[in-house]
């Protein structure tokens, strides 16, 4: 990136004209609460540092302006940002109706603000109801929207709000490869999607070495040591308020029994939050010697607290996203974060319906240290986002384009027909053959293609691409709309990144191979890659005998022995992505050699190859 401030005036003009701008880009950043500000602040600092390119207007609304939630607008002022407008938009009541009324109040107040500011682009974060009001107002007033953290999957109403904002937004910044693939699957324009990572990681990954003992002492007491306290942050689940309040009560009971110093943060402003605060007060948490209850902790200090905690517990997205950067153990309770990508530091307790379950989870997790995870960012999100902002052409038509799959003119467009014709490409990479199939959403194979599996990496990847492109073209002729690609391969696979980490000897030159990127780039479709045993388990869960069953194991015997484990309706990969490699359990240290390189694996005795070998011995 060529820094604008170092260019001559003539060159500055050329750069701005190239980007479709004959003036500085006027950016409005609207922040609603402490959580979204932690993601938006790094971007705001970046924008402020380049006044040659940008003008920044800050709008503050939502719980930032409520005393019960810490008057967190003050931290924006402490960061030396000028707040252009403060909008009181929260209707008190903390129930479902109050949330709807708050959205309505924001919609009434925002048009006047946006008319005065006239921003070129508005930056909106996440999945909060306040953000939905911001995106709706900007879209209806023909203001371009940049949405941060689209494409992610979690639980409750947040999913619906996040995806609604995606449809309103003109540009998208996502944090993970999976989120990017989800946006592509939602038919968003590929050229307007940026995989940048989470902006908060820019601060997280540079904050580890700061003085943390004074921060721990300030919030928890001078006698508290690192890894010997807990941070608790739990919010109501708006689609099941009664159950989430009960779960919070059980969490507090478990924490009291666990008898460790605990920092408890007040919940957010969602429906049910007042009831949760009443539960805290009923149990005397604010006056308990082992607890410190607070409305807000500045983000810089919060980073240090979670980085050096013995454990974090609750259902906040912070636990499954940011805390992984430090390897701090996390206990994720309930369904609020269902579907989020997580590191191995997160223990999910989805049915947290007894105090004993939560207490057992605390006993398992407290004090552990996990490898640091960078699923959500590498610390360089902000430079990417600023470069993306500079590339926006204001002369480009405002109306969004959607990348729908190609459809023949003579194909019926009624909704029943569309649902019937939705399909996927399935790729099965075996030791001998390479198979590609067009598969319907009912699991039926519409058309199948088979070729011998080439021996070299280059030939194999070229053949996969060739067969996928041909199948995608043929799909139109057989009245199928391809929504994505699923790839099944032997060996150890990281499905989050779409990388084959280590293959079996049957598939040569097939380790540390990125399968997702080249196929996704060629077809402009989301691509999912996983171990063949895991794929079989997913198929059983969706279409076969595992349908509706909470816990089961799939066992596959063939050239090798593999399997898949489904627990609480979720596929288990394990920390090293080999949870279900059942064939490679060693039963005899001096047994026959296995194709994995070890000796005495189950596969060395009971696979198809092993049985052929034994049969030959008997025959001879």
N, C-alpha and C positions, 0 to 999 in steps of 0.2 A: 504494500500500500504506500502510495506517495503522499506524504503529509502535506496537506493543503497550505499550511502556514509557511512552508519553505519554498513555495512556488512564486514566480513572478506574477504581477497583477494580470498580465496578458494570459498567462497559463491558467491562473485562477478562473478567469472568465471562460476559457475554453473548457475546463473541467465542468464548470457549472452548466454550460450550454450542452455539453455532452450528456449530462445527467437530466436534461430537460428542465433545468432550473435557471432562471435569471435573477434569483434572489436567494437569500438564505432560507433553508428549510425550516419552517415554523412548526415546532413539535410541541404538542400538548401531552403531558404525562398526567394521568389522573390516578390517584391512589386512594384506596378505600379503607385499608386497615394495616396493622403492623406487619402481617404476613406478606402482603403484596408489595409493601414498601421495601422489604428486604431484597426482593427480586428486581424492583424497579430502580432502587437507589444507585446501583453500579452503572446502569444505563444513563441515569440522570447526570452522574458525575462525568461520564464520558462525553455526553452532549455539551455539558457546561465547559469542558476543557477545550472544545473546538468551536469558539464563537464565530470563526470565519465561515463555518458551514451551517451552524444551527442557531435558532432562537428557541429558548426553552420557556414554556409556560407550565406552571404546576397548579393543578386543581386538586383540592383535598375535600373528601366527603366521607360519609359512612361513619364507622365506629372511631375513626381518628379523632372526632370532635366530641366524644362522649366521655365524661369524667369516670364513669363506672368501668371503662375500658382503658383508662390510663391517660386520656388526652394525648394520644401518641402523635398528634400533629407537631408537638414540641420537638420531637427528634428530627423532624424535617427542617425545622428552623435551626436546630443545633448543627445540622449539616450544612448550614449557610445557603439554603435554597429560599428564594423569594416565593411565597405562596401567593399566586395571583387571585385565587378565589377559594373561599371556604363555603361549602354547601352543607347545611344541616338536612340530612335526608333520611335519618333513621326514625321510624315511628315506633315508639316504645310499646312494649307488650311481649316481645320475644316469643310470639307464636306464629303459626303459618300465615294468618291474616295480616299480621304486622309486617312480615317480610314482603308480602304483595303490595301493601300500602307504601312501604319504603321504596320499592321499585317505581311505583306510580308517582310518588313525591319527587324522586330524582328526575323522572321524565318531564315533570312540570317545570323544574328549575333549570335543567341543563340547556335547553335551547337558547335562553338569553345569554348564558355564559359563552356558548359556542359561537353565537352571532357576534359577540364582542371580540372574542379572541381570533376568530377566522383562521384556525390552524390548517396547515397543509396536511398534517397527519396526526392522528391521536393514537397513543400507545395504551393499550388495555391489557391487563394481566389476568390470566387464570379463569376461574369458574365460580366466582361469587355472584350473588344476585345483584349487588351494586354494579359489578362489571357488565352484567347484561343490560342494565339501564344505560350505561355509558355507550356500549356498542350500538344499541338500538338507536339512541339519539344521534350519534355520529353518522350511522348508515343512512338514516332518513334525511339527514341534512347534507348528504353528499360529501362527507369528510372521510378521507382515506383512514383505514384502521389497520394498525399493526398489532396483532394478537400474540402475546407471549405465553408459551406453554400450552399451545393447542395440541390436539392429537393424543393426549394422555388418557388413560383409563383409570378410574377409581370407583368409588361407590356412591350411593345416594343420588340426590338431585343434582349434585355437582357435575356428573357426567353429562346430563341433558343440557345444563347451562353452558358448559364448556363447548360442546358440539354446536349449540345454537350460536355462540359467539364466533366460532369458526366459519359458519355460513354467512355471518354478517361482515366478517373481516376481509380485507383486501390482500393483506400480507401476513405471513405466519412465521414465527420463530419457535422452533421446537427444540427439545432438550435431548431426546434420544432417537436412535435410528427407528425404533418401533413406532414412536409418535409420528415421525416423518412418514412412515409407511401407512399409518392410519389416515393421515391427511390426504395422501395420494389415493387411498381407497375411498375417501369421501369425495373424490373427483375434484379436489382443489388443484389449481394451476401449479404444475411442478416448478415453473420459473419464479413463483412467488413464495416458495417455501425455503426457509433457511434452517439447516441443522447447525445450531450454534452452541448448544449446551446451555445449562442453567446459569443466568447472570450471577446468582448468589455464590456460585462456586468460585468466581473470580476473587471474591473476598474470602471465602472459606479456606481456599488452598494457600492463601498468603497470610493467614492469621494464626497459624499453629504455634509460632515461637514467641508470641507476645507474653507478657507477664500475666499469668493466670491465677496464681495463688492469692493475690490481693482481691481478685474478682470473686473467687470462691469464698474467701473469708467475708467479703462484704455481703454476700447474699445468703450464706449458710452458716457462718460462724467461724471463728479463728481455729477451732479445734478439729475442723473437718479436713480430711486428707483427700487427695485425688483418688479416683476409682472407688470411693467409699460413700457415695451419696447417689441419690436418684433424682432425675428430672421427670416430672409428670405433666403431661399436656393432653387433655381430653376434651373433645367438643361434642355437642349433641348431634345425633343423626336425624336429620329433618324428616326422613321417610319412616322413622320408627322411634319417635321421641321417648315414649314410655320405656321401651327396652333400653335405650341408650342411657337414660337416667338411672335405671336399675343397675346397669353395668358399671356406671361411674361410682355408685354406692359400694358395689362389691370391690371395685379397684381400691377405693379408700380404705375399706376394711382390711384388704390384703396388705396394703402398705403399712397400716398401723401394726398389724401382726408381724410384718417383716422387720420392723424396728430399726430402720435406717433413716438417716437424715434425708429429708425429701423437700425439694423445691416444687411447689404446685403452682402452675400458672392458671389464671382464670380462663374460662372458655371464651370462644368468640361470640358474636352477637346473634347467632342463628337462633331460630325457634327452639326453645327448651333450655337456653343458657341460664335463665333466671332460676329455673328449677334446680339446675346443677349447682349453682351458687348456694341455694338454700340447703342442699345436701351437705356441702362443705361446712356451712355454719352449724347445721344440726349436729354434725360430728365433731365440732370444735376444732376444725383444722387450723383456723387462723390463730388459735392460742395454744395449740399442741406443741410441746417442747421439741418434737422431732420434725415439725413441719414449718415451712415458710411459704405463705400464700401471697402471691403478688399478681397485680393486674398486667404488668408489662416489664420486660427486661430489654434494654437496648440491644440491638442485634449484635454489635461487636462483642458485648459481654455474654450474650446468650451463646454465641459460638464457642467461647472458652468454657462455659459451663457444661455444654453437652459434650464437648471434645474430651473432657477429663472426668465425666461422670462414670459411675459404675454401671449405670443402666438408664435408659429412657423408656418410659411406659406411657401408653395412651393410644390415640388414633389420629394424631396430627400428621399431615403430609410431610412435615419437617422430619419426623422420625424415619420415614422410609426413603426420603430423598436426601436431605442435607447431611444427616448424622452419619450416613455411610462413609462420608469423606474422611471420618476420623476412626472408623472401626469400632465405635462405641456400640455395645449391645443394645438392641431395641426390642421391646415387646409391643407388637401391634395388635390392639384389641378390636374385635368386632369386624364389621363389613365396610367401614367408611373408606378404607383404602384398597378394597378388593380390586385386583387388576393392575395395580401399580407395579412397575418393575422395582425389585428390591435386591440388595446385596445379601450375602450370607449372614450378615450381622442381625437380620430381622427374624424374630420368631413370631409367627402368626398364631394368635389364639382367637379364632373366628367365633367360636361358641363359648365366649367368656361368661358363662351363666352361673358359675359358682365361685365363691371366694377361694376354695382350694385349688381350682384350675389356675387362677391368676397367681396365687402364692407359689404354686409349683413352677410356673413360668419364671417368676422372680428368682427362685432358687437355682434354676437352670442357667439363667442369663447373667445374673449380677456378678460383676467383677471380671468377666471374660474380656479378651481383647481379640478383635477380628482384623483381618487384612483390610486396609483402606480401599474403598470402592469409588470408582469414577464413572459410574453408569450415567450420571446426569451432567457431567461436565469435566473439562480439563483445565479450567481457569482462564480460558481465552475467549469467552463468549462475547464480551463487550466490544472488542475490536471488530469481530465479525459482524455484530449487529450494526455498528456505526458505518462500516463499509456497505452493508446492505441498505441502510437508510440513504446513504449518498447515491446509491445506484437507482433510486426510485425516480422514475420519469413522470413528472407532473403533467406532461403533455399526453401521456398515455390515457386511453379511455378509462373512465372511472368504473364503468360496468365490469363486473367480474366475468371471467371465462371459466367454465367448468370442463374438466377433461373426462367427459363421459366415454365409456367404451364404444367403439364403432358399431353401428346398427344398420342393417340393410333397410332400405326404404320400404320394402314390402313386408317387413316384420311387424306384427301387431304391437301396438303400444299400450294395450290395456294392462292394468296392474297385475292381474292374475298371470298373464302371459310373461310379463317381465320377471315375476318371482319364479316362475317355472323354468325360465331359461338362464338364470344365474348359475354360473359354473366356475370351476377353478382348474388350473393346470396342476397335475400331480406328476412329480418326477421321482422315480424309484431307481436309486443308484446301487446296483448289486455287484457282486464280485465277478459275474460273467456278463450280464446283460444290463443295458440302460433302457429304462422304459419311461415313456411320457404318455399321459392320458388326459383327456378332457373328462372331468368328473362333475356331475350335477350336484346341487345342494342337498339332494336326497342320498348321496353316496353312490349313485349309479354311474358306471363307466360308459360314457357316450362313444368314445373312440380311443383306441390305444395304438401306440407306435413302439416298436422294439428294435434296438440295434445292439450289436456286440459292444461291450464296454472297452474303449481304447486303453492302451497300457500307459500312455504318457499323460501328464497333467494337461499340457497344452491341447492335445487332441481331444481329451475327455471334455474339457470345458467348452471347446469349440463345438463339439457335437451336442452338448446339452443346450447351448444357445441356439444352434441350428434347429434342433428338434422342437424347442419351445416356440421359436418364431413361427415355424411351419404349423404347429398345432394351434397357435393363437390366430393365425390367418384362416385356418380351416374351421375354427370355431364359428365364424360368421356364417359359413356355408351350412353348418349343421344346426343353425339357430341357437347358438349359445353365446352368452355374454361373459367373458372372462373377468373375474374380479380380483384374482391374485394367483400366486404360485406357491405350492407347498413342495418341499424337497425332502426326501427321506434317504439317508445314507448310513452306512455302517460306521462304527467308531465313536469317538467322543466328540460331541458337538456343543458349541456355545450358541443356543438359539437366540439369545439376546442380540448378538452381533452377527449371526448368520455365518459363523466360521466353523469349519471342520478343524478341530484342534489336533486330533490324532486318529489315524485310520488303522484298520486291520491290514495284515500283510496281503490279503486278497485284493485290496484296492491300492495299487502302488502309487507313490508320489501324490499322496492325498492328505497331507498334514499341514496345518496352518494355512488353510485355503479359505479365502473369503468367497463364498458362493453367492451371498445375497446381493452385493453391490453390482457386479457385472450383469446379472440377470435382471435386476430391477432397473438398471440404467437402459438395458436393451429393450425391455418390454414396457417400461413406465408403469409397472404394477408392483404392489407390495409383495414381498417374498418372505416366506418363513422356512427355515431350515432346522431340522432336528434329527436325532438318532432314529433309526428305523423301528426300534422297539418302542420308543416313546410315541412315534406316529401311530403304531398299531394300537397302543393303549388309548390314544385320543380317538381313533376310529371306533373302538369298542364303546367308549364313553358316549360318542355322538350317535352311532348307528347300530351298535351290536348289543351283546349281552350285558355290557356295563352301563347301559342307559338307565339313569335314575339310581344307580348304586353308588353309595358314598365312598366306599373304600374297596379297591380290588387291585390285583396284580395280573398283568398279561405276560404270558411266557411264550416265546417263539423258539422253535427248534428247526434248524435247517443247516445251511453251511456252517453257521455258528449257533450260539444260544444267546438270546437277548430277551429283553422284556421292558415293561413300563409299569410304573407304580402310580396309582391314583389314590390320593388321600383327601378326604373331605371335598370330593369332586374336583380337586386340583391335581394336575400332573406334577410329580416331584422330580426335580432334576438333580438335587444335591449340590453341595458347595463346589464340587469339581466336575459337575455335569456327567456323573456316571453312577447315579443312585441305583439304577436298575440294570447294571451290567452283571446280571446274575450268573451268566456263564463264566465269569472270570473270578468267581469265588474259589480260592485255592483249598482243595480238600486233601492234597498230598504233596508235601514239599519236594519229594523225589519222584513225582509222577511224570507222565509223558509231557513233552513240550507242547505248549499251546500256541496258536497263531499270534497271540498277543506278545509272545516272548517269554512268558512265565512258564513254570512247570506245575503240573497237577491241578489245573483249573477244571471245573466241571465240564467246560466245553471240550477239553482234551479227551474226555471220556465219553460224552453223550451227544456231541454234535453229529451232523450228517457225515462229515469227513471222518470223525473218529469211529463211528459205527461201520462205515465202509471199510476202514482199516481193520477193525476187529473181524468183520465178516470175511475179509480176504484171508486173514490168518486162519480162520476156521475152515475156509474152503481149501486152502493150501495144505 
